[in-house]
Amino acid sequence: MLRRSLLVLAPAALLALPAAPPAGAQERVVNIYSSRHYDTDRELYDGFTRATGIRIRLIEGDADQLIERIRNEGANSPADVLMTVDAARLHRAQAANLLQPVRNAVIEGRIPAHLRDPEGHWFGISKRARVIMFDRQNPPQGLARYEDLADPRFRGQICVRSSSHPYNLSLMGSIIAANGEQAAEAWARGVVANMARPPQGGDTPQFQAIPAGQCRLAIANTYYLARFGASQNPAERAVYERVGVIFPNQADRGAHVNVSGAGVVRTAPNREAAIAFLEYLVSDEAQRLFANGNFEYPVVAGVPPHPALAALGEFREDALNAARYGALSAQSLQIMQRAGWR
C-alpha cells in the first residue's frame, strides 16, 4: 500500500486548490483533515467533487497531530471534517470536544448503529476485522475464540504488535466489555506468555512471520492480508496462500471489527458541505472505492468486498458499539501494560 508523505504543516497539503471564484461568488469548499494516508482516497475526493461541485482542501498527518492542530486552531480552525482510523482515535477527538453531533437520515440509514457514535459525533465509513491468522501447513486445534489465545497450549506461538497501537486497544476494549476487567487482564497475561517474540512492527510483519517460521499464529487486520491476495508480487501471493484466517467467537459474540471514521469538526466553517461529504462517503460509489482500493469491508449493506477479502470467508461480527470500545482505550492500555504487553 502506497503512502503519501505527511503534509501536516505544508501548503502542498492542499489538494488542487481551485482558482479564485468570480467577484461576488462564494467558493464551495470543504476542508478535510485526514490521517488516512492511502493513495486510493484521492479517488474519493475527486468523486465527491464531480458529484457535488464542492472542492476539497486536504491536510494529511498523524491522527494525534491533527487532533492537536484542531485544538490549537480553536474557533479559527478551517477544518470541516476529521477523518481517521480506529474508534480509539475518534473517541480521543470527541473527548477533546472537537466534533459536533450530526443528525442525518441518509447517513444514519446507511451505517449500522454499532458502527457510529450514538450521538452522531462520528461515523464509521469502512471497517476491518481483527482476526487470528495461522499457518495452513500447521493449523492449530481448539482455537476458535480470542480467549483461546491465552491457553498455555499456544506458548511461544503468537506474533502481535505493541499494546499501544489503537488496533490492539480497541480489541482489548471489546474483551473488557465482554468479560470484565479482571478476566481481560488475565487474558492479556496469557497472550504475553504465549508470544513468540516481543511485539514489534505493524500488522503485516506479524503474519509474514508465519511462513518465515518465527511464529505459528498472528493477530492482524484482514485488509493487510487481502492486499497480498491482490498483489502481483509472487512472494506476497505465496504468503496469502500460506496464511489462513480464523474469525473468532463465531459461536457467541462474533469477531471484533474496527472502523475508519469521520466526523464534522465543532467549529466547521462549511458545515453543510461537510455533511454532504459524509453523505457521499456512504454512497455505493464511495463504498466500492473503500472496498476495491484499500481492501476494507464496506459499512453499507449490499456493497461487496474485494474478491481477495471475500475469499477469506464470511463471518459474524461483534455488534458492540464502536464508541464503547473506543472509550475503553485508556483503560485497555493500562491493563495491557500491567500484564507486560509492551
C-alpha positions as CSV (number, residue, x, y, z in Angstrom):
1,M,0.0,0.0,0.0
2,L,1.5,3.3,-1.1
3,R,1.6,6.1,1.5
4,R,1.8,9.7,0.7
5,S,4.1,11.9,2.7
6,L,2.8,13.6,5.9
7,L,1.8,17.1,5.0
8,V,0.5,18.4,8.2
9,L,2.1,21.9,8.0
10,A,3.0,22.2,4.4
11,P,1.0,24.3,1.9
12,A,1.4,21.5,-0.5
13,A,-1.1,19.5,1.6
14,L,-3.9,21.3,-0.2
15,L,-5.3,19.2,-3.0
16,A,-5.6,21.0,-6.4
17,L,-6.9,24.2,-5.0
18,P,-9.5,25.8,-7.3
19,A,-8.9,29.2,-8.9
20,A,-10.4,32.1,-7.1
21,P,-14.2,32.4,-7.7
22,P,-15.6,35.3,-9.7
23,A,-16.2,38.5,-7.8
24,G,-19.3,38.2,-5.7
25,A,-19.4,34.4,-5.9
26,Q,-18.7,32.2,-2.9
27,E,-16.4,29.3,-3.4
28,R,-17.9,25.9,-2.4
29,V,-15.2,24.0,-0.5
30,V,-14.8,21.5,2.3
31,N,-11.6,21.3,4.4
32,I,-10.7,17.8,5.3
33,Y,-8.0,16.8,7.9
34,S,-7.2,13.2,7.3
35,S,-4.9,10.6,8.9
36,R,-5.8,8.1,6.2
37,H,-2.6,8.0,4.0
38,Y,-3.9,5.9,1.1
39,D,-3.4,7.0,-2.5
40,T,-6.8,5.5,-3.4
41,D,-8.6,8.0,-1.2
42,R,-7.8,10.6,-3.8
43,E,-10.4,8.9,-6.0
44,L,-12.9,9.6,-3.2
45,Y,-12.2,13.3,-3.2
46,D,-12.3,13.5,-6.9
47,G,-15.6,11.6,-7.0
48,F,-17.1,13.9,-4.4
49,T,-16.2,17.0,-6.4
50,R,-17.6,15.5,-9.6
51,A,-20.8,14.7,-7.8
52,T,-21.4,17.9,-6.0
53,G,-19.1,20.6,-7.5
54,I,-17.7,21.2,-4.0
55,R,-13.9,21.4,-3.9
56,I,-11.8,19.7,-1.3
57,R,-8.9,21.1,0.5
58,L,-6.9,18.3,2.2
59,I,-4.4,18.3,5.0
60,E,-2.9,15.0,6.0
61,G,-1.0,14.0,9.0
62,D,-0.7,11.7,12.0
63,A,-4.0,11.5,13.9
64,D,-2.7,12.8,17.1
65,Q,-1.0,15.7,15.3
66,L,-4.2,16.6,13.5
67,I,-6.3,16.5,16.7
68,E,-3.8,18.7,18.4
69,R,-3.7,21.1,15.4
70,I,-7.5,21.5,15.5
71,R,-7.4,22.1,19.2
72,N,-4.7,24.7,18.8
73,E,-6.5,26.4,16.0
74,G,-9.6,26.8,18.2
75,A,-12.5,28.8,16.8
76,N,-10.4,29.9,13.8
77,S,-9.8,26.3,12.6
78,P,-10.6,25.9,8.9
79,A,-11.2,22.2,9.5
80,D,-14.6,20.9,8.5
81,V,-14.1,17.1,8.7
82,L,-11.7,14.9,10.6
83,M,-11.1,11.5,9.1
84,T,-9.0,8.9,10.9
85,V,-8.6,5.2,11.6
86,D,-9.9,3.4,14.7
87,A,-12.6,4.2,17.2
88,A,-10.0,4.9,19.9
89,R,-8.7,7.9,17.9
90,L,-12.2,9.0,17.1
91,H,-13.1,8.9,20.8
92,R,-9.9,10.9,21.5
93,A,-11.2,13.7,19.2
94,Q,-14.7,13.5,20.7
95,A,-13.4,13.6,24.3
96,A,-11.4,16.8,23.3
97,N,-14.7,18.4,22.3
98,L,-13.5,18.8,18.7
99,L,-16.5,17.1,17.0
100,Q,-20.1,18.2,16.8
101,P,-23.2,15.9,16.8
102,V,-24.8,15.4,13.4
103,R,-28.3,14.0,12.8
104,N,-28.8,13.0,9.2
105,A,-31.3,10.4,7.9
106,V,-29.2,9.5,4.9
107,I,-26.1,8.8,6.9
108,E,-27.8,7.0,9.8
109,G,-29.9,5.0,7.4
110,R,-26.8,3.7,5.6
111,I,-24.5,3.0,8.6
112,P,-25.4,0.3,11.1
113,A,-25.9,1.7,14.6
114,H,-22.9,-0.2,16.2
115,L,-20.5,1.4,13.7
116,R,-21.3,5.1,14.6
117,D,-21.3,7.2,17.7
118,P,-24.8,7.1,19.3
119,E,-24.9,10.9,19.5
120,G,-23.6,11.4,15.9
121,H,-20.2,12.9,16.7
122,W,-18.5,10.5,14.3
123,F,-19.5,7.8,11.8
124,G,-17.7,4.6,10.6
125,I,-17.2,4.8,6.9
126,S,-15.3,1.5,6.4
127,K,-14.4,-1.5,8.6
128,R,-11.8,-4.1,9.0
129,A,-11.9,-7.3,11.1
130,R,-9.1,-8.1,13.7
131,V,-8.6,-11.8,13.3
132,I,-6.4,-14.7,14.2
133,M,-4.1,-15.8,11.4
134,F,-2.4,-19.2,11.2
135,D,-0.1,-21.4,9.2
136,R,-2.1,-23.5,6.8
137,Q,0.6,-26.1,6.9
138,N,0.3,-26.5,10.6
139,P,-3.2,-25.4,11.6
140,P,-4.0,-25.1,15.3
141,Q,-6.5,-27.2,17.1
142,G,-9.0,-25.9,19.6
143,L,-8.6,-22.3,18.6
144,A,-12.0,-20.6,18.0
145,R,-12.1,-17.6,20.3
146,Y,-9.9,-14.7,21.2
147,E,-10.0,-16.1,24.7
148,D,-8.3,-19.2,23.4
149,L,-5.1,-17.3,22.6
150,A,-4.3,-17.3,26.3
151,D,-4.3,-21.1,26.5
152,P,-0.8,-22.4,27.5
153,R,-1.1,-24.8,24.6
154,F,0.0,-21.9,22.4
155,R,3.1,-21.0,24.4
156,G,5.7,-19.3,22.2
157,Q,3.5,-19.2,19.1
158,I,1.9,-15.7,18.8
159,C,3.1,-12.6,16.9
160,V,1.3,-9.3,17.6
161,R,2.1,-5.6,17.5
162,S,2.5,-3.4,20.6
163,S,-0.2,-2.8,23.2
164,S,-0.2,1.0,22.5
165,H,-1.5,0.7,18.9
166,P,-5.2,1.6,18.7
167,Y,-5.9,-1.6,16.8
168,N,-5.0,-3.6,19.9
169,L,-6.5,-1.1,22.3
170,S,-9.9,-1.4,20.6
171,L,-9.6,-5.2,20.6
172,M,-8.8,-5.2,24.3
173,G,-11.7,-2.8,24.9
174,S,-14.1,-5.3,23.3
175,I,-12.7,-8.0,25.6
176,I,-13.2,-5.8,28.6
177,A,-16.8,-5.1,27.6
178,A,-17.5,-8.8,27.0
179,N,-15.7,-10.4,30.0
180,G,-14.9,-7.7,32.6
181,E,-11.6,-6.1,33.6
182,Q,-10.3,-8.9,35.7
183,A,-10.8,-11.6,33.1
184,A,-9.4,-9.2,30.4
185,E,-6.2,-8.7,32.4
186,A,-5.8,-12.5,32.9
187,W,-6.3,-12.9,29.1
188,A,-3.6,-10.3,28.3
189,R,-1.2,-12.1,30.7
190,G,-1.8,-15.3,28.9
191,V,-1.2,-13.8,25.5
192,V,2.0,-12.2,26.7
193,A,3.2,-15.7,28.0
194,N,2.3,-17.1,24.6
195,M,4.2,-14.6,22.5
196,A,6.9,-15.9,20.1
197,R,8.8,-12.6,20.3
198,P,8.4,-9.1,21.8
199,P,5.8,-7.0,20.0
200,Q,7.4,-5.2,17.0
201,G,6.4,-3.7,13.7
202,G,2.9,-3.3,12.2
203,D,0.3,-5.8,11.3
204,T,1.9,-7.1,8.1
205,P,5.2,-8.3,9.7
206,Q,3.1,-10.3,12.1
207,F,1.6,-12.7,9.5
208,Q,4.7,-12.5,7.4
209,A,6.5,-14.1,10.3
210,I,4.3,-17.2,10.0
211,P,5.8,-18.7,6.8
212,A,9.2,-17.4,8.0
213,G,8.9,-19.9,10.9
214,Q,9.0,-17.2,13.6
215,C,5.5,-17.8,14.9
216,R,2.5,-20.0,14.2
217,L,-0.2,-17.5,15.0
218,A,-0.7,-13.8,14.4
219,I,-3.2,-11.2,15.4
220,A,-3.8,-8.8,12.5
221,N,-6.4,-6.9,10.5
222,T,-7.9,-8.5,7.4
223,Y,-7.2,-5.8,4.9
224,Y,-3.4,-6.2,5.2
225,L,-3.6,-9.9,4.2
226,A,-6.2,-9.2,1.4
227,R,-3.7,-6.7,-0.1
228,F,-1.3,-9.6,-0.5
229,G,-4.0,-11.6,-2.2
230,A,-4.4,-9.0,-4.9
231,S,-0.7,-8.4,-5.3
232,Q,1.2,-9.1,-8.5
233,N,4.3,-9.9,-6.4
234,P,4.7,-13.7,-6.3
235,A,6.2,-13.6,-2.8
236,E,3.2,-11.7,-1.4
237,R,0.8,-14.1,-3.2
238,A,2.7,-17.0,-1.7
239,V,2.2,-15.5,1.8
240,Y,-1.5,-15.0,1.1
241,E,-1.9,-18.7,0.1
242,R,0.1,-19.9,3.1
243,V,-1.7,-17.9,5.8
244,G,-5.2,-18.9,6.9
245,V,-7.8,-16.8,8.9
246,I,-9.9,-17.7,11.9
247,F,-12.8,-15.3,12.5
248,P,-13.1,-15.7,16.3
249,N,-16.1,-16.1,18.5
250,Q,-18.5,-17.2,15.8
251,A,-20.5,-19.2,18.3
252,D,-21.0,-16.3,20.6
253,R,-20.4,-12.5,20.2
254,G,-18.7,-12.5,16.8
255,A,-15.4,-11.2,15.5
256,H,-14.2,-7.8,16.5
257,V,-14.4,-5.2,13.8
258,N,-13.0,-1.7,13.8
259,V,-13.6,1.3,11.7
260,S,-12.2,4.2,9.7
261,G,-14.4,7.1,10.6
262,A,-15.2,10.7,10.0
263,G,-16.9,13.5,12.0
264,V,-17.8,17.1,11.5
265,V,-15.5,19.5,13.4
266,R,-17.3,21.5,16.1
267,T,-16.2,24.8,14.5
268,A,-16.6,23.8,10.9
269,P,-17.0,26.9,8.7
270,N,-18.6,24.8,5.9
271,R,-20.9,22.6,7.9
272,E,-23.4,21.8,5.1
273,A,-20.6,20.9,2.7
274,A,-19.1,18.7,5.4
275,I,-22.3,16.8,5.9
276,A,-22.6,16.4,2.1
277,F,-19.2,14.9,2.1
278,L,-20.2,12.4,4.8
279,E,-23.3,11.5,2.8
280,Y,-21.0,10.8,-0.2
281,L,-18.8,8.6,1.9
282,V,-21.7,6.2,2.5
283,S,-22.8,6.2,-1.2
284,D,-22.4,2.9,-3.1
285,E,-19.7,4.6,-5.2
286,A,-17.6,5.6,-2.3
287,Q,-18.1,2.3,-0.5
288,R,-16.9,0.4,-3.6
289,L,-13.8,2.6,-3.6
290,F,-13.1,1.7,0.1
291,A,-13.6,-2.0,-0.8
292,N,-11.6,-2.2,-4.1
293,G,-9.0,0.5,-3.4
294,N,-8.0,-0.5,0.1
295,F,-9.5,-3.9,0.8
296,E,-11.7,-2.7,3.6
297,Y,-15.2,-4.0,4.3
298,P,-17.9,-1.6,3.3
299,V,-20.2,-0.5,6.1
300,V,-23.2,-0.3,3.7
301,A,-25.1,-3.5,3.2
302,G,-25.1,-4.8,-0.4
303,V,-21.8,-3.4,-1.4
304,P,-19.5,-6.4,-1.9
305,P,-15.9,-6.6,-0.6
306,H,-12.9,-7.1,-2.8
307,P,-12.7,-10.7,-4.0
308,A,-9.3,-11.2,-2.2
309,L,-11.0,-10.1,1.0
310,A,-14.2,-12.1,0.4
311,A,-12.1,-15.2,-0.2
312,L,-11.0,-15.1,3.5
313,G,-14.6,-16.1,4.3
314,E,-17.9,-14.8,5.6
315,F,-18.2,-14.1,9.3
316,R,-20.4,-12.8,12.1
317,E,-19.2,-9.5,13.6
318,D,-19.4,-8.3,17.1
319,A,-22.3,-5.9,17.4
320,L,-20.7,-4.0,20.3
321,N,-20.9,-0.3,19.6
322,A,-17.5,1.1,18.4
323,A,-18.0,4.1,20.7
324,R,-17.9,1.7,23.7
325,Y,-14.6,0.0,23.0
326,G,-13.2,3.3,21.8
327,A,-14.0,4.9,25.2
328,L,-12.2,2.0,26.9
329,S,-8.9,2.6,25.1
330,A,-7.1,4.3,28.1
331,Q,-8.2,1.5,30.5
332,S,-7.2,-1.0,27.9
333,L,-3.6,0.4,27.7
334,Q,-3.3,0.3,31.5
335,I,-4.4,-3.3,31.7
336,M,-2.2,-4.5,28.9
337,Q,0.9,-2.7,30.2
338,R,0.2,-4.2,33.7
339,A,0.2,-7.6,32.0
340,G,3.6,-7.0,30.4
341,W,2.3,-6.4,26.9
342,R,4.7,-3.8,25.6
